[in-house]
Amino acid sequence: MRLNGTYFTLLTAMTVALLSLKSHLFCPMNTTLMMPSSISSSKGYCSHHHHNNIPKVNICDDFARNILPPATNISSTLCVDRNGCCNFTSVQSAINVVNDSSQMRTIIWINKGIYIEKVTIPKTKVNVTLQGQGMESTAIVWNDTANSSGGTFYSASLSVFGANFIAKNISFMNVAPIAKPGDKGAQAVAIRVAGDQAAFWGCGFFGAQDTLHDDSGRHYFKECYIQGSIDFIFGDARSLYENCQLISMASPVPAGLKMINGAVTAHGRVSKDENTGFAFVNCSIGGTGRILLGRAWRPFSRVIFAFTSMTDIISPEGWNDFNDPLRDQTVFYGEYKCSGTGANQTLRAPYVLKLNDTQAASFLNSSYVDGDQWLQPYS
């Protein structure tokens, strides 16, 4: 299935993403944020305005020094501040000093700011927490695409391969130009999550096509904001999304046109024996465009939406088999007690399940991702 439509310009994309993060919070009070058209540095960009009536401000005056105290399961707490108020000015430099294969948790406390860098948490760095100061105050930003990085999987602003990763109150963004119809290689991932047992609390994910690569492993997302246009949550993980906002930034579709120009999910389950799939519970879907709930990226794609509110941007058919009718027999697409105009199942694709209580039960809480074995309560 080909998705059509005219997409927002790069300027619009950057404006939506950066202004939604309240960019005035990212610099000291006497500076103005500047975003370069081509990102090539890991430093933040602030331009100082010198006025006689503005007193000099120490950029570290507002630095919160009451860092989390050590606990029995924490080996170390590192601190990142792009203005030099901590030991590290970049996120990657802090990750690099984390002990390999540590059985204790390392908390990396990240002060408010835009951190313009491409970050990787390798497989050897386990039990790492990135603690921001709010999804509207702390962000990791880069602008790679499939073309510039050698493939969609390598375009992520943050790549997580280490197990037992946690992120709290931080945003991940890819501000590459949004693909135009027919463009190839313009996919731009904000985050790739390929480590097992990863949890995200109060995080933001900003991009367009392929924003969140939920690649592999068991993952949990709570009260997150996820923005994109085409397949903006994709991969082959087993993940639970609770109380998340899913926001389409596909361009508005003129009245009377029936074209579809976006999709929320593209799950990549390749076998009926794979215990993977995306479950969305108590979420909301809004934004612009006319989009699908999911596309069958692989033959056994599995996605369910439960107790989720859907606006009229959801197309009546709701789902697509990737133009392969054989997948109608193998996908598992289900909806359970959803609400809103977009949740009307009258014209849904014939292979979509209207789940009953028994069918839905295993997807509705953290037991779906074996959370009782590894998921820590938010603190």
N, C-alpha and C positions, 0 to 999 in steps of 0.2 A: 504494500500500500504506500502510495506516495503522499506525503504531507505537503500541502501547498500554503501559500500565503506570503505576504510581504512582512518581513521582520523588522523590529526596531533597529535603529542605527546604533553604532558603537557609543555615540554620545548619549543617546537615550539609555542604553544599557548601563553605562557607568553612572549616569545620574540616578537611575532607579536604585542601583545597588549601593552606591556610596552615600547618597543622601538619606536612604533608608537607614543607614548606620549613623545618622546624625553626625556628619563629619566634623562639625564644630567641636565635638568632644575630643577629637584626636590630637589636637595641638594645644600647647599652652595658651593662655587667654590673650596673648598679644601676637599670635601668629595666625596664618591662614593656610589651609590645606591646599596643596597643589599636586595633581596627579599627572605624571608624565604620559605622553601619548604612547610611548614605547617603554615598557618597564625593563630596566636593565640593571637595577641596583637593589640591594636588600635593605637600603636605608629608607627611613621615612622622609617625606618631603614637606618642609615647612618654610614659608617665606615670612620673615619678620617685618612688621610695619613699625617704623620708628616715629612716635609722636611725643611731643614734649609733655603732654598731659597724661600720658600713660606711664605709671611707675614701672621700673624694672622688676621683673618677676623671675625668681629662681625656678627653673623648669622642674625641679625636684620638690618644690614646696608642698605640692598636693600628693606626693607619693605616699601611698599607704604602707607604712612600715610594719604594721601588725600582721605579719605573714603567718600563715597557718602554723600552729605549734607542732612539734614532732609528736607522733603517736607510735604505738607499738608496732604497727604494720607499715610505717613509713621510714625508709632509709635516709632520705634526704629531701630537702625542699630547695629548689633552685628558683631564681628570680630573673625575669627578662624585662628590660625597659629600654626602648629605642633611644631615649634621651640620655642614657648613661647613669641612671639612678640605681642600677643593679650591677651584678657581676657580668651579665650578658646583655648585649644590645640586639641580638637576633635569636629567634626561636631555635634555628638549626644548631647554633653554637652551644646552646644549653643541652639539646638532645645528644650532641656528640659526646658529652662528658658523662652521660648516664652509664652506670656499670652494666656490662653485658650480662644477660641472663639473670638479672637480679631477682630474687624471690620476694624482695621488699618493694614497696611502691615508692616511686620518685614523683613528687609533685613539682611541676614547672609552673610557677605563678607568673602570669604575663600581664603587665600593666596595660592600661588603656593606650590604644594607638593602632595605626595601620602598619603592619609588618609586611613590607613588600619583598617577599622571598619565596622561593620554591623549597618546600620542606619535605623531608623523608624521615619516617621513623622505621628503621630497618628491623628485620626479623629478630635480631639479637637484642633489641631494646624493648624489653617487656615490662609490664606493670608501670606504664608511664601515664601520668595525668597532665593534661593541659588545662589550666585554670585561668580563664579570662576574667574580665571585669564587667561582662555583659555582652550579649550579641550585638548591641548597638554601640559598644565602646571599644571592643578589641577584635581585630580581624587579621587573618593571614590572607594575602592577596598575591596572585600571579596571573599571567596571561598567555600561557601556552595553549596550543591547539594540537589536534592530531597531526596536522602538517608539520608544525614547528618542532614537535617532540618525537616524531617517529611512530606515532600511533595514539589512538584515543586513550589507551590504558596508561600512557606515559605523560599525559597532558595535565595531570592533577596538580593543583596548587599545594595540597598536602596528600602524601601517600602514607598509609599506615599498614605496615606489615607485621609489627610486633603484637603479640597476644596481650590480652587484658588491658587494652587501652581505654582511657576515659577522657572525655572532653566536656568541660562545663563552661557555659556562659561566654562563648566565643563564636565568631563567624569565620567561614571559609569561603573565599570568593575566587572566581575566575572571570576576569574582565576583558577577555579576548573579544574581538568583533563577533557579533551574532551572525550566524550563517544566513545567507540569502538563498532563495529557492534555487536548487541546482548546485549549490556550492558543495565541494567535496573536501573532506579533511578539516572542516571547521569545528568539529566537536571539541568542546573545551570543558574539562572536568574540574570541579572545585575541590573534590576530595575523593580519594580511592581508599576503601576500607577492605583490606585483605587479611587482616589478623583476626583470629578467633576471639570471642568474648569481648567485644567492644561496646561501650555505652556512651551515649551523647545526651546531655541534659541542658536544655535551654540554649541550644546552638542554632546558628543561622548558616544556611547553605545557599549561595547566590551564584547563578550562572544562567545559561540558556539551554542549549542542547547538551544532554548528558551531564547534568550538574553533579549528581551524587552517584558515584560508582560504588554501589553496595555489592562488592565483588564476591567475597566468600567468607564463610564463618558464621557465627551466631552473633547478632547485633541487636541493640536496644536503643531506641530514640524516644525521648520524652520531652514534650513541650518545645519542639523545634520548629523553625521556620524554613521551608524548603521552596526555593524559587527556580523556575526553569520554563522551557517551552516544549521541546521534543524529548521524549524518553528521559525525563529529568531525574528519575530514580531507576537505575538499571543495574543488572548484575545477577549473580546466582547465589546470593547469601540467603540465610534463614533469619529474617529480621522482623521485629515487632516495632511499629510506630504508634505511639500513644499520644493523644492530645496534640498532634502536630498540625500546623497550617501548611497546606500545599497550594502554592500560588503560581498560576500560569501567567507568563508574560508573552505568550503568543499574541500576535497582532489581532486587533478586533476584526471580526468577520462581518461585512456589511449585511444588513437585513435582506433576506431573500436568497442568499447564497448558502449552499449546503456543504461547502468544503470544510474539511477538517485540517487544522494546522498545528496540532500538538498532541502530546500524550503524556500522562503522568508516569506510567511505569513501562518497563520492558524487561520482564524477568527471563533469566537464561537457563532454566532447568532443562536438562537434556535427557533425563531418564525418569521413568516412574519410580525407580528405586532411590532417587535422590530425595533426601528429606530437607528440601529448601523451599523458599517461598517468601513473599512479602505479605504481612498482615497489618492493616491499618485500622485502628480502633479509636473511636471518639475523636476522629480528625475532622478537618474542614477543608473543602476544596473551593477555591475562588480565583479571581483574576480576570484575564481577558482571553479572547480567542474562542475557538470551538474545538474541544479536545476529547481524547479518549481516556478512559481509566487505565487501559493497558493494551499493549501490543505483544503478540506472541513471538518474542525475539528468538526463542528456541521452542522445540515441539511440545515440551511438557511444562511450559510456563505456568507458575502458580501464584495467584494474587487474590486476596480477599479484602473487602472493605466492610466494616461493621460499625454501626452507630455513627456513621460519618455523614456530615451535611454536605450537600453538593449543590452548587448554583447551576444556572442554566447554561454555563459554558460547557457542560458535559453533553456530548452528542447523544441523541436518543439510543443509538445502537450500543454505545458504551465501550465496546471492546473490538479488537481486530485480530484476525488470525495470521497476519503478515502475508496475506495473499496466498496462503497455503491451506486449502480446505481440509487436508488430512489432519491438520492441527486442531480442527474443531473436535476431533475425537479424543485428543490427548491432553489438551490444556485443562487447568482447573481454575476457573474464574468464578468467584462467588461474591454475593452481596447479602448483607444481613442487617435488617432493621435500620437502613439508611434513610435520610430525610432530605428535603429540599427538592426544587424543581428538577435538578439533574439526576435525582434518584429514581425517577419514574421508570419502571422496568417494562412498561407495555411494549416498547419497540426494541428491547434489548436483543442482541445477537442470540440465536437459538441455543448455543452451547453454554450460555451463562447460567449459573445456578442461583436460584433463590434459596439460600441456605435455611434449613430448619435449625432448631435449637441444638440438636445432637450434632449436626454437621459443623456448626459454627463453634462449638464449645472449645475445641482444642486450640483455636486461634486467638482467643479473647484475652489472654493474660500472659504474664512472663513465662509461664510454663511452656509456652510454644517455643521459646528459645532456651529452654532448660535453665531459666533464670535462678531457680532455687539453688543451683550448683555454683553460680559464679557472680550473679548480679548483686552489687552492693547497694544498699539504700542511699539515696541522695543525702549528703550532709555538707 
